[in-house]
Amino acid sequence: MRLPARRLLPVTALTAASALLTGCFTGDGSAADGSTDTEGRRVRIAMMQPPRSGLSPLSDDAFKLSRWSTAETLVKLDADGDPEAALATEWQQSGRTWTFEIRDGVTFHDGTALDADAVVRSLTKAATAAPKPRILDGVELTAKAADSDTVTVTTADEDPLVPQRLSSPQLSVLAAKAYTGKTVNPVGAGTGPFELTRVDGTASAALDRYDAYWGDRAKAPGIDVRFVPDGTARAAALRSGEADIVEAVPVSQAALLDEDLITEVPMPRTNTLYLNTGKGVFKDASLRAAAREAIDAESIVKGVYEGRADVAEGLLGPALPWAAGLRTPVRRADAGDPAGKTVTIGTFTDRAELPEVAAALQQQLQKAGFKVKLEVREYANIESDALAGAFDAFILSRATVLDSGDPAAYLYSDFASDGSFNIAQLQDPSVDAELKKAAETPTGDARRKAVVAAEAAVLATDAAVPMLHERVIQGDAAGVVAVAHDPRERELVTAATYVK
């Protein structure tokens, strides 16, 4: 479906958007300080969200460190979501304890050696953080050094997902220097093929090739990153040649770009309306049901996403094709009468489509009898209020297997009574029981069935109304080679990536 005329931007608007990137990159792809490298060009990236926590790996900023190939984990995931070797070469389970053998010959970017003590330090910092990384929601984990290159990881309950959990970028292993301040500082402390050398607040970052990397030497001499929340400006940077890679091209801009520069990949990301079950209008299950029945997701997919998304049948989308085949009908509450009750819906500007989704939902819910107010801010300025239950509803674009490759962790984080990302403020014993069962079930078909049963328990509460499943829309300049197109959003620039 082509872009409708209402979305076409005048030249002045494009010029203004491009101006937002002025000074971000030099024209030849050299570093912002003017340095060059005779072996090739530096890779210039325009990324969507600025750092939220100073690039601390204990926050969602960890995924930036992963996408820049600077911080690494004990384990990584293959295309099927199964664990494979990274900083650990092998592992085995004995009851509640897993034993990991640490790779030899690895050094941190400050020159210190990777050993068991370094792994224990990083995992302990994560396990004792407040709040914990969401991959550890509901998990009590302790790490100990058995010897210089062996680490044991023990959980309070037997956990079949420990290797997958340890693949989360939030459990990256960093040098001791990263932990000397009040916050975790990843500059010069990773083990990847690129060393993070400079961070300029929420504006930019720079990385240089780390020539002592334990794996294949990076082909690019470095990476220059600019954080550009404005989606029009990101697209303009690709169009003008100011950026080599553009993250999260807005749907509204995709049709304005050369199709050869756009890659679209189905991803495990769901656009969901979270309803506040703890207080306010949507504490009433019948009014949550009324909101669900009022939503026309298909019109949002067509009108806002230009058909570049899939209408949701559940919380888990087509990137997890097994889910659809295991679903059974869900029994929900009957819809009540909104009777003109006023609700406030929050969302954020960082994903360009979400304010438009909010406007569409406002119309749909008002037609059903609600009065609707919208509150739209940048994500960094609205997340704390959303988690505190300040809104009646919140629209979130949420990755469903981002952390472990397994959706049980996402479901627990977002819908367990003690989940760290429980925007819906849900406190439901039956949901908790299904989430616990899913978390404890061994990997394979039985676990997939348990996950779908947990999804059904959540949907039955109407605490969350899944609307659509997004796709990765990434822009790559013609000269970019071997850039990653990762539906999990863990990889972007790898050791193999370079610019001609």
MARDREN-392510 format. One record per residue (C-alpha): residue number from 1; residue in three letters; z, x, y. Coordinates in nm, 4 decimals, always signed. Each point is the difference from the previous one (the first is absolute). Last residue first. Layout:
k|r|pz|px|py
NUM|ALA|Z|X|Y;
...
end
This chain:
k|r|pz|px|py
500|LYS|+0.0838|+3.2253|+0.0279;
499|VAL|+0.3534|-0.1422|+0.0097;
498|TYR|+0.2431|+0.0692|-0.2834;
497|THR|+0.2034|-0.1742|-0.2678;
496|ALA|+0.0687|+0.1738|-0.3325;
495|ALA|+0.3616|+0.0914|+0.0791;
494|THR|+0.0607|-0.3645|+0.0776;
493|VAL|-0.0310|-0.2108|+0.3158;
492|LEU|+0.0712|-0.3691|-0.0639;
491|GLU|+0.2450|-0.0551|-0.2821;
490|ARG|+0.2966|-0.2342|-0.0358;
489|GLU|-0.1565|-0.3183|+0.1342;
488|ARG|+0.0308|-0.1810|-0.3336;
487|PRO|-0.3656|-0.1083|+0.0177;
486|ASP|-0.0987|+0.3672|+0.0395;
485|HIS|-0.3347|+0.0906|+0.1468;
484|ALA|+0.0394|+0.3790|+0.0056;
483|VAL|-0.2257|+0.2235|+0.2096;
482|ALA|-0.2327|+0.2112|-0.2114;
481|VAL|-0.2452|+0.1018|+0.2757;
480|VAL|-0.0066|-0.1110|+0.3639;
479|GLY|-0.3258|+0.0740|+0.1824;
478|ALA|-0.1136|-0.3607|+0.0407;
477|ALA|+0.3257|-0.1096|+0.1625;
476|ASP|+0.2452|-0.1964|-0.2142;
475|GLY|+0.1352|-0.3453|+0.0925;
474|GLN|+0.2454|-0.1733|-0.2271;
473|ILE|+0.0291|-0.3697|-0.0755;
472|VAL|+0.2629|-0.0408|-0.2704;
471|ARG|-0.0019|-0.3595|-0.1174;
470|GLU|+0.2504|-0.2741|+0.0664;
469|HIS|+0.1412|-0.2664|-0.2274;
468|LEU|+0.0523|-0.3415|+0.1541;
467|MET|+0.2540|-0.2698|+0.0785;
466|PRO|+0.3155|+0.0652|-0.2001;
465|VAL|+0.2725|-0.2467|+0.1056;
464|ALA|+0.3419|+0.1590|-0.0330;
463|ALA|+0.3403|-0.1628|-0.0260;
462|ASP|-0.1796|-0.2943|-0.1598;
461|THR|+0.2784|-0.0002|-0.2629;
460|ALA|-0.2379|-0.0554|-0.2938;
459|LEU|-0.2110|+0.2918|+0.1214;
458|VAL|+0.2896|+0.2383|-0.0602;
457|ALA|+0.0599|-0.1238|-0.3545;
456|ALA|-0.3736|+0.0172|-0.0706;
455|GLU|-0.0127|+0.3642|+0.1125;
454|ALA|+0.2904|+0.0765|-0.2329;
453|ALA|-0.1890|-0.1601|-0.2891;
452|VAL|-0.3062|+0.2067|+0.0973;
451|VAL|+0.2115|+0.3167|-0.0150;
450|ALA|+0.1436|-0.0971|-0.3390;
449|LYS|-0.3489|-0.0502|-0.1401;
448|ARG|-0.1067|+0.3414|+0.1314;
447|ARG|+0.3105|+0.1555|-0.1526;
446|ALA|-0.0775|-0.1429|-0.3429;
445|ASP|-0.3606|+0.1188|+0.0217;
444|GLY|+0.0909|+0.3630|+0.0661;
443|THR|+0.2969|+0.1773|+0.1547;
442|PRO|+0.3454|-0.0709|-0.1374;
441|THR|+0.1894|-0.3017|+0.1425;
440|GLU|+0.3036|+0.0861|+0.2154;
439|ALA|-0.1584|-0.0570|+0.3411;
438|ALA|-0.1602|-0.3256|-0.1112;
437|LYS|+0.3312|-0.1341|-0.1316;
436|LYS|+0.1778|+0.0915|+0.3221;
435|LEU|-0.2675|-0.1753|+0.2053;
434|GLU|+0.0275|-0.3104|-0.2190;
433|ALA|+0.3790|-0.0094|+0.0402;
432|ASP|-0.0171|+0.0561|+0.3760;
431|VAL|-0.2471|-0.2876|+0.0354;
430|SER|+0.2350|-0.2299|-0.1918;
429|PRO|+0.2959|+0.1179|+0.2097;
428|ASP|-0.1756|-0.0774|+0.3324;
427|GLN|+0.1014|+0.1649|+0.3263;
426|LEU|-0.3192|+0.0343|+0.2038;
425|GLN|+0.0316|+0.1388|+0.3529;
424|ALA|-0.3821|-0.0434|+0.0264;
423|ILE|-0.0255|+0.3457|+0.1566;
422|ASN|+0.1586|+0.1515|-0.3116;
421|PHE|-0.1182|+0.3580|+0.0472;
420|SER|+0.3078|+0.1850|-0.1364;
419|GLY|+0.0421|-0.2416|-0.2896;
418|ASP|+0.3627|-0.1044|-0.0581;
417|SER|-0.0738|-0.3665|-0.0754;
416|ALA|-0.3264|+0.1047|-0.1607;
415|PHE|-0.3167|-0.1216|+0.1747;
414|ASP|-0.1718|+0.2806|+0.1920;
413|SER|+0.1331|+0.3154|-0.1654;
412|TYR|+0.0128|-0.1570|-0.3452;
411|LEU|-0.3557|-0.1309|+0.0168;
410|TYR|-0.1267|+0.3325|+0.1321;
409|ALA|+0.1772|+0.1945|-0.2775;
408|ALA|-0.1333|-0.2342|-0.2690;
407|PRO|-0.3558|+0.0488|+0.1293;
406|ASP|-0.0576|+0.3255|-0.1926;
405|GLY|-0.2039|+0.2876|+0.1450;
404|SER|+0.3357|+0.1386|+0.1054;
403|ASP|+0.0038|-0.0182|+0.3778;
402|LEU|-0.3031|-0.1822|+0.1304;
401|VAL|-0.0223|-0.2619|-0.2727;
400|THR|+0.0120|-0.3190|+0.2111;
399|ALA|-0.1119|+0.1266|+0.3405;
398|ARG|+0.1061|-0.2510|+0.2647;
397|SER|-0.1873|-0.1391|+0.3002;
396|LEU|+0.2803|-0.1989|+0.1552;
395|ILE|+0.0204|-0.3285|+0.1859;
394|PHE|+0.3578|-0.0949|+0.0823;
393|ALA|+0.1709|-0.3351|+0.0017;
392|ASP|+0.3069|-0.1581|+0.1581;
391|PHE|+0.0572|+0.3241|+0.1856;
390|ALA|+0.3101|+0.2127|+0.0652;
389|GLY|+0.0678|+0.0515|-0.3691;
388|ALA|+0.1431|+0.3513|+0.0385;
387|LEU|-0.2967|+0.1502|-0.1847;
386|ALA|-0.2385|-0.1613|+0.2490;
385|ASP|+0.2074|+0.1187|+0.2964;
384|SER|-0.0011|+0.3569|-0.1317;
383|GLU|-0.3764|-0.0088|-0.0604;
382|ILE|-0.0925|-0.1242|+0.3508;
381|ASN|-0.0254|+0.3032|+0.2268;
380|ALA|-0.1448|+0.2435|-0.2523;
379|TYR|-0.2479|-0.2678|-0.1054;
378|GLU|-0.1486|-0.0427|+0.3455;
377|ARG|+0.0779|-0.3451|+0.1361;
376|VAL|-0.0952|-0.3647|-0.0559;
375|GLU|+0.2360|-0.2954|+0.0384;
374|LEU|-0.1598|-0.3378|-0.0595;
373|LYS|+0.1457|-0.3459|+0.0624;
372|VAL|-0.0819|-0.2961|-0.2226;
371|LYS|+0.0819|-0.3702|+0.0213;
370|PHE|-0.0295|-0.1447|-0.3476;
369|GLY|-0.1833|-0.3235|-0.0855;
368|ALA|-0.2724|+0.0991|-0.2480;
367|LYS|-0.2518|+0.0591|+0.2802;
366|GLN|+0.2546|+0.2322|+0.1570;
365|LEU|+0.0159|+0.1932|-0.3259;
364|GLN|-0.3781|+0.0455|-0.0128;
363|GLN|-0.0335|+0.0950|+0.3672;
362|GLN|+0.2807|+0.2549|-0.0140;
361|LEU|-0.1376|+0.1321|-0.3268;
360|ALA|-0.3319|+0.0777|+0.1699;
359|ALA|+0.1755|+0.1755|+0.2895;
358|ALA|+0.2111|+0.2031|-0.2417;
357|VAL|-0.3078|+0.1026|-0.1976;
356|GLU|-0.1588|+0.1131|+0.3254;
355|PRO|+0.3112|+0.2049|+0.0815;
354|LEU|-0.0224|+0.1436|-0.3539;
353|GLU|-0.3628|+0.1131|+0.0118;
352|ALA|+0.0547|+0.3141|+0.2067;
351|ARG|+0.2549|+0.1533|-0.2315;
350|ASP|+0.2260|+0.1860|+0.2427;
349|THR|+0.0464|-0.3153|+0.2079;
348|PHE|+0.3024|-0.1444|-0.1730;
347|THR|+0.1351|-0.3302|-0.1299;
346|GLY|+0.2670|-0.2556|+0.0805;
345|ILE|-0.0061|-0.3754|-0.0478;
344|THR|+0.2459|-0.2171|+0.1922;
343|VAL|+0.0623|-0.3527|-0.1224;
342|THR|+0.0525|-0.3248|+0.1907;
341|LYS|+0.0616|-0.3286|-0.1837;
340|GLY|-0.2468|-0.2754|+0.0876;
339|ALA|+0.0926|-0.2250|-0.2897;
338|PRO|-0.0802|+0.2660|-0.2615;
337|ASP|+0.0006|-0.2745|-0.2669;
336|GLY|+0.0770|+0.1247|-0.3502;
335|ALA|-0.2226|+0.1548|-0.2645;
334|ASP|+0.1021|-0.0274|-0.3632;
333|ALA|+0.1679|+0.3047|-0.1524;
332|ARG|-0.1973|+0.2311|-0.2302;
331|ARG|-0.0913|+0.0181|-0.3687;
330|VAL|-0.2292|+0.2964|-0.0686;
329|PRO|-0.3028|-0.0358|-0.2272;
328|THR|-0.0493|+0.2910|-0.2456;
327|ARG|-0.1121|+0.3526|+0.0808;
326|LEU|-0.0820|+0.2597|-0.2659;
325|GLY|-0.3769|+0.0238|+0.0504;
324|ALA|+0.0304|+0.0343|+0.3763;
323|ALA|+0.2465|+0.2892|-0.0275;
322|TRP|-0.2218|+0.2199|-0.2189;
321|PRO|-0.2468|+0.0512|+0.2865;
320|LEU|+0.2441|+0.2082|+0.2070;
319|ALA|-0.2332|+0.0966|+0.2891;
318|PRO|-0.0945|-0.3675|-0.0114;
317|GLY|+0.3288|-0.1040|+0.1619;
316|LEU|+0.3724|-0.0161|-0.0695;
315|LEU|+0.1990|-0.2360|+0.2246;
314|GLY|-0.1826|-0.2984|-0.1417;
313|GLU|-0.3366|-0.1774|+0.0080;
312|ALA|-0.0904|+0.1742|+0.3235;
311|VAL|-0.3391|-0.0498|+0.1658;
310|ASP|-0.1903|+0.3294|-0.0104;
309|ALA|-0.0894|+0.2182|+0.2989;
308|ARG|-0.3113|+0.1184|+0.1864;
307|GLY|-0.1283|-0.3575|+0.0490;
306|GLU|-0.0155|+0.0441|+0.3775;
305|TYR|+0.3718|+0.0822|-0.0039;
304|VAL|+0.1040|-0.2389|+0.2785;
303|GLY|-0.2198|-0.3058|-0.0493;
302|LYS|-0.0969|+0.0235|-0.3643;
301|VAL|+0.3271|+0.1323|-0.1408;
300|ILE|+0.1996|-0.2196|+0.2394;
299|SER|-0.2002|-0.3083|-0.1003;
298|GLU|+0.0691|+0.0754|-0.3648;
297|ALA|+0.3720|+0.0362|+0.0639;
296|ASP|+0.0438|-0.3587|+0.1197;
295|ILE|+0.3755|-0.0202|+0.0542;
294|ALA|+0.1542|-0.3448|+0.0467;
293|GLU|+0.1145|-0.0310|-0.3617;
292|ARG|+0.2030|+0.3186|+0.0273;
291|ALA|+0.1628|-0.1122|+0.3243;
290|ALA|+0.0969|-0.3340|-0.1527;
289|ALA|+0.1455|+0.1793|-0.3025;
288|ARG|+0.2133|+0.2140|+0.2301;
287|LEU|+0.1035|-0.3268|+0.1639;
286|SER|+0.1069|-0.1413|-0.3381;
285|ALA|+0.1943|+0.3177|-0.0782;
284|ASP|+0.2189|-0.0424|+0.3114;
283|LYS|+0.1148|+0.3461|+0.1107;
282|PHE|-0.3424|-0.0053|+0.1613;
281|VAL|+0.1212|-0.1622|+0.3203;
280|GLY|+0.2669|+0.2550|+0.0814;
279|LYS|+0.2027|+0.2212|-0.2297;
278|GLY|-0.0124|+0.1940|-0.3247;
277|THR|-0.3328|-0.1108|-0.1447;
276|ASN|-0.2058|+0.1694|+0.2725;
275|LEU|-0.3628|-0.0505|-0.1023;
274|TYR|-0.2225|+0.3027|-0.0722;
273|LEU|-0.3693|-0.0688|+0.0640;
272|THR|-0.1973|+0.2449|-0.2115;
271|ASN|-0.3076|+0.2185|+0.0396;
270|THR|-0.0114|+0.1759|-0.3349;
269|ARG|-0.0925|+0.3608|-0.0710;
268|PRO|-0.0926|+0.1311|-0.3448;
267|MET|-0.3410|+0.1220|+0.1167;
266|PRO|-0.3622|-0.0926|-0.0414;
265|VAL|-0.2093|+0.2857|+0.1438;
264|GLU|-0.2400|-0.0109|+0.2948;
263|THR|-0.1699|+0.3197|+0.1164;
262|ILE|-0.1683|+0.0066|+0.3398;
261|LEU|-0.2165|+0.2782|+0.1431;
260|ASP|-0.3173|-0.1111|-0.1762;
259|GLU|+0.0559|-0.3503|+0.1397;
258|ASP|-0.0569|+0.1381|+0.3503;
257|LEU|+0.2759|-0.1469|+0.2134;
256|LEU|+0.0116|-0.3262|+0.1949;
255|ALA|+0.0536|-0.2007|-0.3199;
254|ALA|+0.3248|+0.1868|-0.0673;
253|GLN|+0.1455|-0.0606|+0.3453;
252|SER|+0.1476|-0.3492|-0.0411;
251|VAL|+0.1133|+0.0918|-0.3509;
250|PRO|+0.2133|+0.2720|+0.1512;
249|VAL|-0.0663|+0.3545|-0.1267;
248|ALA|+0.3141|+0.1053|-0.1831;
247|GLU|-0.0134|+0.3802|+0.0195;
246|VAL|-0.2792|+0.1783|+0.1803;
245|ILE|-0.1284|+0.3305|-0.1345;
244|ASP|-0.2210|+0.2478|+0.1860;
243|ALA|+0.1143|-0.0940|+0.3482;
242|GLU|-0.1601|+0.0546|+0.3414;
241|GLY|-0.3496|-0.0759|-0.1322;
240|SER|-0.0562|-0.2868|+0.2431;
239|ARG|-0.0153|-0.2698|-0.2686;
238|LEU|+0.2984|+0.1414|-0.1848;
237|ALA|+0.2111|+0.0173|+0.3151;
236|ALA|-0.1151|-0.3485|+0.1016;
235|ALA|+0.1367|-0.1363|-0.3289;
234|ARG|+0.3397|+0.1516|+0.0735;
233|ALA|-0.0069|-0.1301|+0.3583;
232|THR|-0.0769|-0.3514|-0.1172;
231|GLY|+0.2893|+0.0212|-0.2452;
230|ASP|+0.2565|+0.0885|+0.2671;
229|PRO|+0.2930|+0.1663|-0.1805;
228|VAL|-0.1566|+0.3456|+0.0464;
227|PHE|+0.2083|+0.2822|-0.1441;
226|ARG|-0.2007|+0.3231|+0.0243;
225|VAL|-0.0138|+0.2464|-0.2851;
224|ASP|-0.1533|+0.3459|-0.0095;
223|ILE|-0.0439|+0.1470|-0.3484;
222|GLY|-0.0527|+0.3575|-0.1076;
221|PRO|-0.2255|+0.2739|-0.1301;
220|ALA|-0.1830|-0.2437|-0.2324;
219|LYS|-0.0790|+0.1133|-0.3546;
218|ALA|+0.3615|-0.0053|-0.1140;
217|ARG|+0.0871|+0.2633|-0.2606;
216|ASP|+0.0293|-0.1429|-0.3504;
215|GLY|+0.3569|-0.0172|-0.1235;
214|TRP|+0.3149|+0.2042|+0.0684;
213|TYR|-0.0620|+0.0141|+0.3744;
212|ALA|+0.0384|+0.3478|+0.1499;
211|ASP|-0.2874|-0.0584|+0.2440;
210|TYR|+0.1654|-0.2923|+0.1719;
209|ARG|-0.2761|-0.1586|+0.2111;
208|ASP|+0.1269|-0.1059|+0.3407;
207|LEU|+0.1402|-0.3357|+0.1094;
206|ALA|+0.0182|-0.1668|+0.3402;
205|ALA|+0.1676|-0.3177|+0.1231;
204|SER|-0.0629|-0.2498|+0.2776;
203|ALA|+0.1340|-0.2643|+0.2386;
202|THR|+0.3235|-0.1420|-0.1429;
201|GLY|+0.1992|+0.3125|+0.0739;
200|ASP|-0.2281|+0.3022|+0.0133;
199|VAL|+0.0406|+0.1395|-0.3501;
198|ARG|-0.1045|+0.3555|-0.0780;
197|THR|-0.0416|+0.2299|-0.2976;
196|LEU|-0.0251|-0.2272|-0.3032;
195|GLU|-0.1290|+0.2319|-0.2712;
194|PHE|-0.3019|-0.1070|-0.2044;
193|PRO|-0.0567|+0.0730|-0.3708;
192|GLY|+0.3351|-0.1616|-0.0857;
191|THR|+0.3494|+0.1495|-0.0417;
190|GLY|+0.1815|-0.1460|+0.3021;
189|ALA|+0.2509|+0.1463|+0.2472;
188|GLY|-0.1982|+0.1319|+0.2970;
187|VAL|+0.0709|-0.3158|+0.2001;
186|PRO|+0.1635|-0.2535|-0.2358;
185|ASN|+0.3105|-0.0650|+0.2150;
184|VAL|+0.2657|-0.2195|-0.1645;
183|THR|+0.2361|-0.1318|+0.2657;
182|LYS|+0.3362|+0.1245|+0.1218;
181|GLY|-0.1138|+0.3573|-0.0451;
180|THR|+0.0071|+0.2501|-0.2893;
179|TYR|-0.1873|-0.2148|-0.2505;
178|ALA|-0.3575|+0.1204|+0.0460;
177|LYS|+0.1130|+0.3639|-0.0156;
176|ALA|+0.0891|-0.0436|-0.3690;
175|ALA|-0.3671|-0.0391|-0.0910;
174|LEU|-0.1464|-0.3413|-0.0803;
173|VAL|-0.0512|-0.2048|-0.3169;
172|SER|-0.1576|-0.3391|+0.0645;
171|LEU|+0.2012|-0.3040|-0.1111;
170|GLN|-0.1335|-0.2291|+0.2742;
169|PRO|-0.3491|+0.0961|-0.1173;
168|SER|+0.0760|-0.2051|-0.3121;
167|SER|-0.0971|+0.1831|-0.3201;
166|LEU|+0.3662|+0.0249|-0.1004;
165|ARG|+0.0070|-0.3763|-0.0480;
164|GLN|-0.2887|+0.0216|-0.2453;
163|PRO|+0.1874|+0.2633|-0.2031;
162|VAL|+0.3211|-0.2120|+0.0049;
161|LEU|-0.1723|-0.3230|-0.1041;
160|PRO|+0.1531|-0.0584|-0.3438;
159|ASP|+0.3499|-0.0241|+0.1494;
158|GLU|+0.3123|+0.0023|-0.2175;
157|ASP|+0.2808|-0.1052|+0.2288;
156|ALA|+0.2131|+0.2192|+0.2272;
155|THR|-0.2898|+0.2433|+0.0336;
154|THR|-0.0122|+0.3676|-0.0950;
153|VAL|-0.2500|+0.2600|+0.1191;
152|THR|+0.0186|+0.3403|-0.1657;
151|VAL|-0.1676|+0.2982|+0.1612;
150|THR|-0.1339|+0.3142|-0.1664;
149|ASP|-0.1392|+0.3110|+0.1697;
148|SER|+0.3116|+0.1946|+0.1000;
147|ASP|+0.2202|-0.1620|-0.2641;
146|ALA|+0.1348|-0.3474|-0.0732;
145|ALA|-0.0181|-0.0843|+0.3723;
144|LYS|+0.1410|-0.3471|+0.0655;
143|ALA|-0.1420|-0.3240|+0.1402;
142|THR|+0.1834|-0.3305|+0.0368;
141|LEU|-0.1564|-0.3447|+0.0309;
140|GLU|+0.1546|-0.3434|+0.0525;
139|VAL|-0.2932|-0.2410|+0.0212;
138|GLY|+0.0105|-0.3457|+0.1613;
137|ASP|-0.2432|+0.1068|+0.2702;
136|LEU|-0.1015|+0.3565|-0.0813;
135|ILE|-0.3699|-0.0456|+0.0797;
134|ARG|+0.1175|-0.1516|+0.3289;
133|PRO|+0.1137|+0.3384|+0.1297;
132|LYS|+0.3739|-0.0395|+0.0429;
131|PRO|+0.1438|-0.1361|+0.3231;
130|ALA|+0.2162|+0.1928|+0.0377;
129|ALA|-0.0910|+0.3152|-0.1931;
128|THR|+0.1927|+0.0968|-0.3136;
127|ALA|-0.2923|-0.0167|-0.2456;
126|ALA|-0.2395|+0.1606|+0.2484;
125|LYS|+0.2245|+0.2950|+0.0832;
124|THR|+0.0764|+0.0385|-0.3717;
123|LEU|-0.3710|+0.0113|-0.0868;
122|SER|-0.0664|+0.2689|+0.2594;
121|ARG|+0.2949|+0.2202|-0.0943;
120|VAL|-0.0612|-0.0386|-0.3740;
119|VAL|-0.3608|+0.1120|+0.0421;
118|ALA|+0.1036|+0.3036|+0.2037;
117|ASP|+0.2653|+0.0905|-0.2578;
116|ALA|-0.2562|-0.0218|-0.2799;
115|ASP|-0.2283|+0.2553|+0.1611;
114|LEU|-0.2775|+0.0164|+0.2568;
113|ALA|-0.0105|+0.3404|+0.1652;
112|THR|+0.0463|+0.0741|+0.3683;
111|GLY|-0.3065|+0.0986|+0.2047;
110|ASP|+0.0506|-0.2423|+0.2901;
109|HIS|-0.2867|-0.2119|-0.1325;
108|PHE|+0.1864|-0.0511|-0.3240;
107|THR|-0.0929|+0.2106|-0.2972;
106|VAL|-0.1174|-0.0952|-0.3483;
105|GLY|-0.0423|+0.2674|-0.2675;
104|ASP|+0.1532|-0.1891|-0.2913;
103|ARG|-0.0122|-0.3809|-0.0326;
102|ILE|+0.3330|-0.1723|-0.0622;
101|GLU|+0.0808|-0.1442|-0.3435;
100|PHE|+0.1435|-0.3504|+0.0254;
99|THR|+0.2684|-0.1550|-0.2218;
98|TRP|+0.0640|-0.3755|+0.0107;
97|THR|+0.3419|-0.1478|-0.0658;
96|ARG|+0.0981|-0.3637|-0.0604;
95|GLY|-0.0972|+0.0114|-0.3663;
94|SER|-0.1734|+0.3288|-0.0738;
93|GLN|-0.3285|+0.0194|+0.1853;
92|GLN|-0.2516|+0.2838|+0.0248;
91|TRP|-0.1801|+0.1882|+0.2732;
90|GLU|-0.2873|+0.2406|+0.0572;
89|THR|-0.1641|+0.2082|+0.2724;
88|ALA|+0.2148|-0.0983|+0.2950;
87|LEU|-0.1360|+0.0827|+0.3463;
86|ALA|-0.2988|-0.2197|-0.0923;
85|ALA|-0.0499|-0.1233|-0.3562;
84|GLU|-0.1187|-0.3515|-0.0811;
83|PRO|+0.1531|-0.3465|+0.0173;
82|ASP|-0.1998|-0.3166|-0.0813;
81|GLY|-0.1228|-0.2176|+0.2846;
80|ASP|-0.3436|-0.0553|-0.1500;
79|ALA|-0.1699|+0.2338|+0.2482;
78|ASP|+0.2502|+0.2752|-0.0743;
77|LEU|+0.3438|+0.0163|+0.1543;
76|LYS|+0.1883|+0.3042|+0.1267;
75|VAL|+0.3182|+0.1674|-0.1255;
74|LEU|+0.2474|+0.2499|+0.1428;
73|THR|-0.1063|-0.0896|+0.3542;
72|GLU|-0.2030|+0.1702|+0.2701;
71|ALA|+0.0071|+0.0374|+0.3790;
70|THR|-0.2973|+0.1407|+0.1956;
69|SER|-0.2980|-0.1817|-0.1475;
68|TRP|-0.0748|-0.1907|+0.3233;
67|ARG|+0.0159|-0.3361|-0.1763;
66|SER|+0.3343|+0.0995|-0.1555;
65|LEU|+0.1558|+0.0955|+0.3328;
64|LYS|-0.1290|-0.3266|+0.1446;
63|PHE|+0.1488|-0.1878|-0.2937;
62|ALA|+0.3396|+0.1512|+0.0712;
61|ASP|-0.0031|-0.1677|+0.3418;
60|ASP|+0.1144|-0.3099|-0.1914;
59|SER|+0.3503|+0.1458|+0.0262;
58|LEU|+0.1931|+0.2605|-0.2012;
57|PRO|-0.2879|+0.2431|+0.0519;
56|SER|+0.1023|+0.0302|+0.3659;
55|LEU|-0.3150|+0.0097|+0.2112;
54|GLY|+0.2000|-0.0434|+0.3233;
53|SER|+0.1199|-0.3398|-0.1177;
52|ARG|-0.2709|-0.2498|+0.0914;
51|PRO|-0.2947|+0.2368|+0.0130;
50|PRO|-0.2999|-0.1555|+0.1735;
49|GLN|-0.1986|-0.2642|-0.1896;
48|MET|-0.3796|-0.0094|-0.0143;
47|MET|-0.1317|+0.3470|-0.0638;
46|ALA|-0.2951|+0.1734|+0.1692;
45|ILE|-0.0726|+0.3095|-0.2063;
44|ARG|-0.1793|+0.3228|+0.0948;
43|VAL|-0.0689|+0.2440|-0.2829;
42|ARG|-0.0180|+0.3621|+0.1154;
41|ARG|-0.3419|+0.1525|-0.0261;
40|GLY|-0.1078|+0.2767|-0.2294;
39|GLU|+0.0588|+0.3520|-0.1285;
38|THR|-0.0211|+0.1683|+0.3419;
37|ASP|+0.3108|-0.1780|+0.1219;
36|THR|+0.0467|-0.1177|+0.3549;
35|SER|+0.2784|-0.0067|+0.2583;
34|GLY|-0.0346|-0.2179|+0.3100;
33|ASP|+0.3611|-0.1209|+0.0181;
32|ALA|-0.1039|-0.3464|-0.1242;
31|ALA|-0.1432|+0.1604|-0.3108;
30|SER|-0.3720|+0.0381|-0.0453;
29|GLY|-0.2127|-0.2998|-0.0873;
28|ASP|-0.2910|+0.1043|+0.2182;
27|GLY|+0.0514|-0.2671|+0.2685;
26|THR|+0.3691|+0.0653|+0.0501;
25|PHE|+0.2423|-0.2576|-0.1303;
24|CYS|+0.2573|-0.2264|+0.1582;
23|GLY|-0.0994|+0.0774|+0.3574;
22|THR|-0.1558|-0.3401|+0.0575;
21|LEU|+0.1083|-0.2316|-0.2809;
20|LEU|+0.1117|-0.2890|+0.2183;
19|ALA|-0.3216|+0.0496|+0.1966;
18|SER|-0.1947|-0.1237|-0.2995;
17|ALA|+0.1704|-0.3360|+0.0300;
16|ALA|-0.0807|-0.0213|+0.3701;
15|THR|-0.3634|+0.0852|-0.0650;
14|LEU|-0.0181|-0.2605|-0.2736;
13|ALA|+0.1423|-0.2615|+0.2354;
12|THR|-0.2429|+0.0950|+0.2752;
11|VAL|-0.2912|-0.0204|-0.2412;
10|PRO|+0.0837|-0.3610|-0.0752;
9|LEU|+0.1591|-0.0823|-0.3337;
8|LEU|-0.1536|-0.2342|-0.2557;
7|ARG|+0.2696|-0.2124|-0.1625;
6|ARG|-0.1096|-0.3403|+0.1327;
5|ALA|-0.3519|+0.0631|-0.1269;
4|PRO|+0.1012|-0.0266|-0.3608;
3|LEU|+0.0140|+0.3172|-0.2116;
2|ARG|-0.2216|-0.0204|-0.3036;
1|MET|+0.1053|-0.1507|-0.3309;
end
